[in-house]
Every structure is written in C-alpha cells, then in structure tokens.
Amino acid sequence: MNLYTYYRSTSSYRVRIALGLKGLDYNAVPVNLLSNGGEHRQPAYRELNPQGRVPALRTDAGDIVIQSPAIIEYLEERYPQYPLLPNNPFERAKQRSVAALIGCDIHPLHNVAVLNRLRQLQVEEAEVMAWIAHWIHEGFTAVEALIGEHRFCFQEPGLADVYLLPQVYAARRFKVELTAYPKILRVEKLGLQHPAILKAHPDAQSDKPV
C-alpha cells in the first residue's frame, strides 16, 4: 500500500496510527503542503485525489481511498487483525462517538483551509489562535467526560485513540493549555510509550523538516 501523507497532517497521523496498530506495512509518499504552490494542488495529485488533500491510500489492488474515516474503515474491514473496534455494539458506539466528535467538531475548525480563510478575511492572528483554542477546549471538555478512567480511551488502543492522539498533538502545536484534561493527558502519555504509535508520530516521519 502507498499512503500519501504529510508529516504533521492530523488526518494523515490518524491513518498512520491505524496502520501501525494493525501491523501493516506501507510506503509513505510525502505530499508537501507548504512547497511553492503546494504539491497537493498540482494536477498529478489532483488526478489521484480530486479534493487535493491528504491522506490518500493506494491499496494493494491499486484502488484509491480518500478521507481518513473512509481509509480507516477500509483498513478495519480489510485487515481485521488487531481490531480498532470491540465486538460489543455499545462499546463500538462509544469509540465512534469520540472519533466523530474529534473528526467532525474539532479538527475541521482548525484545518489549514479554515485558518487560511480567516486570515484572508483579515482576522487578527491573536483572534485566529483564540478561535483554535476555543474549539479545542469545547471538544476536549466533552472527550474528557466520555473516555474511561484507565489506560487508553477505552482500555486497549482503539478507534478513539487513533483520533485523539493526533488531536492532542495539534493542540500542543497551537499551544493550547491542556492541564484541565487529566484523562486525555494520560492517553497521550501512554501513546508516547507505544511502539506502533511512536512510529506514526510526526517527529518520526522522513518528510519532517530538519
């Protein structure tokens, strides 16, 4: 498989964690979002992914899957070893609830396209940072109430952690204060000790600037 990725893309980070937890080999194909004009906007990449965003996955069969939720769902169905979702329907729903909260209600509001639009509208940089912090705090307050008291979000690493750990990384990148979320910080600490998750971390990617 080929994963078209960018080292600090939250969505790409999710997929790298899912691949790592499942023990799947893949080729990372870096897509430089910050190069002149952006590689993701070039015709060659647009042909691969008409939306012009990362990640995208080329499967072993040569098919292309875009959007991190769809990629992760594909991996879960195609490679059931180390499932990211438990068997119990309610427990599965709990994992999906946290993932959706992060993927739908937090991450999109600080996506680079949204931030660039705010800046185009001449919003002051301090207000842009306040915007980011507001929505991360709104979401993390709910996540903190939803996840469990021990180990990862719900015991062993699963779908909720696949979404939460990259979001914590983004919060730290934007210098959002996280001391109000001890359960989230516990998950972060465990994640930074897990070999598969460490391998997926932005700092471990070959396209990270030196």
C-alpha positions in Angstrom: 0.0 0.0 0.0 1.0 3.6 -0.6 0.0 6.3 1.9 0.1 9.8 0.6 0.8 11.8 3.7 2.2 14.9 5.3 4.1 14.6 8.5 2.0 16.9 10.7 -1.4 16.5 9.0 -3.7 15.3 11.7 -5.7 13.2 9.3 -2.6 11.5 8.0 -1.4 10.9 11.5 -4.6 9.1 12.3 -4.2 6.7 9.4 -0.5 6.1 10.3 -1.6 5.1 13.8 -4.3 2.7 12.4 -1.8 1.1 10.1 0.8 0.7 12.9 -1.7 -0.8 15.3 -2.7 -3.3 12.7 1.0 -4.1 12.0 0.6 -3.3 8.3 3.5 -2.4 6.0 3.1 0.6 3.7 5.1 3.0 1.7 4.8 6.6 2.9 4.6 9.0 -0.1 5.2 12.5 1.3 3.0 15.3 -0.2 4.5 18.7 0.7 1.6 21.0 1.5 3.9 24.0 2.0 6.0 23.8 -1.1 5.6 26.6 -3.7 2.0 26.1 -4.9 1.6 23.0 -2.7 2.1 19.5 -4.1 -1.5 18.7 -3.1 -2.8 21.3 -5.6 -0.8 20.0 -8.6 -2.6 18.2 -11.4 -0.7 14.9 -10.8 -2.0 14.7 -7.2 -5.5 16.1 -8.1 -5.8 13.2 -10.5 -5.2 10.9 -7.6 -7.4 12.8 -5.1 -9.8 15.3 -6.7 -10.2 17.1 -3.3 -6.5 17.8 -3.2 -6.0 16.9 0.4 -4.1 14.3 2.4 -4.2 11.5 3.2 -5.0 9.2 0.3 -4.3 5.5 0.3 -3.5 3.4 -2.8 -4.5 -0.2 -1.9 -2.5 -3.3 -2.8 -5.1 -3.7 -5.6 -4.3 -0.2 -6.9 -7.6 1.4 -5.8 -7.6 4.9 -4.2 -9.3 5.6 -1.0 -9.5 9.2 0.3 -10.7 10.8 3.6 -9.2 9.4 6.8 -12.5 8.0 8.2 -13.1 6.0 5.0 -9.4 4.8 4.9 -9.6 3.7 8.5 -12.9 1.9 7.9 -11.4 0.2 4.8 -8.4 -1.0 6.9 -10.7 -2.2 9.7 -12.8 -4.3 7.2 -10.0 -5.5 5.0 -7.5 -6.3 7.8 -9.5 -7.4 10.9 -6.3 -8.4 12.8 -6.0 -6.1 15.8 -9.5 -4.7 15.5 -9.8 -1.0 16.3 -13.4 -1.6 17.4 -14.6 -4.1 20.0 -17.3 -6.7 19.4 -19.9 -5.2 21.8 -22.2 -2.8 19.8 -22.4 -0.2 22.6 -18.7 -0.2 23.1 -18.2 0.2 19.4 -20.6 3.2 19.5 -18.6 4.8 22.4 -15.4 4.6 20.3 -17.2 6.0 17.3 -18.7 8.8 19.3 -15.3 10.1 20.4 -13.8 9.7 16.9 -16.7 11.6 15.4 -16.6 14.4 18.0 -12.9 14.9 17.1 -13.2 14.3 13.4 -16.3 16.4 12.8 -16.4 19.0 15.6 -12.8 19.8 16.5 -10.4 19.1 13.7 -12.3 20.8 10.8 -12.4 24.1 12.7 -8.6 24.4 12.8 -7.9 22.8 9.4 -5.4 24.8 7.4 -8.1 25.8 4.8 -10.3 27.3 7.5 -7.4 29.1 9.1 -6.3 30.5 5.8 -9.8 31.7 5.1 -9.9 33.5 8.5 -6.7 35.2 7.6 -8.0 36.2 4.2 -10.8 37.9 6.0 -8.2 39.9 7.9 -8.9 38.3 11.2 -6.0 39.2 13.6 -3.6 36.4 14.3 -4.3 36.5 18.0 -8.0 36.0 17.3 -7.2 33.1 15.0 -5.3 31.5 17.9 -8.2 32.2 20.2 -10.6 30.6 17.7 -8.5 27.4 17.6 -8.2 27.2 21.4 -12.0 27.8 21.8 -13.0 24.9 19.7 -10.3 22.5 21.0 -11.4 23.3 24.6 -15.1 22.8 23.6 -14.4 19.4 22.2 -11.8 18.2 24.8 -14.2 19.0 27.6 -16.7 16.6 26.1 -14.0 14.0 25.3 -12.6 14.1 28.9 -16.1 13.3 30.1 -16.6 10.4 27.6 -13.4 8.4 27.9 -12.6 5.9 30.6 -10.5 6.1 33.8 -7.8 3.5 32.9 -5.2 3.1 30.2 -6.2 4.4 26.8 -9.5 5.9 26.0 -11.3 2.5 26.5 -8.6 0.2 27.8 -6.6 -1.0 24.7 -5.7 1.4 21.9 -8.7 1.7 19.5 -10.5 4.0 17.1 -11.0 6.7 19.8 -7.2 6.8 20.4 -6.5 6.9 16.7 -8.4 10.2 16.6 -7.5 11.6 20.0 -3.7 11.3 19.9 -3.3 13.4 16.7 -5.7 16.0 18.1 -3.6 16.3 21.2 -0.5 16.8 19.0 -2.3 19.6 17.2 -3.4 21.2 20.4 0.2 21.3 21.6 1.3 22.7 18.2 -1.1 25.5 18.7 0.0 26.0 22.3 -3.4 25.2 23.8 -3.3 24.6 27.6 -4.3 21.0 28.4 -3.9 20.8 32.2 -7.7 20.6 32.6 -7.8 17.2 30.9 -6.0 14.7 33.0 -7.6 11.7 31.3 -6.6 13.0 27.9 -3.1 13.6 29.2 -3.0 10.0 30.5 -3.8 8.7 27.0 -1.1 11.0 25.5 1.5 9.6 27.9 0.6 6.0 27.1 0.6 6.7 23.4 4.1 8.2 23.6 5.3 4.9 25.0 3.6 2.6 22.4 6.0 1.5 19.6 3.3 1.5 16.8 2.0 4.9 17.8 5.5 6.3 18.2 6.4 5.2 14.7 3.4 7.2 13.4 4.3 10.4 15.3 5.1 13.4 13.2 8.5 13.7 14.6 9.3 10.2 13.3 8.4 11.0 9.7 11.0 11.2 6.9 9.5 14.4 5.5 9.7 16.3 8.7 11.9 19.4 8.2 15.3 19.1 9.9 
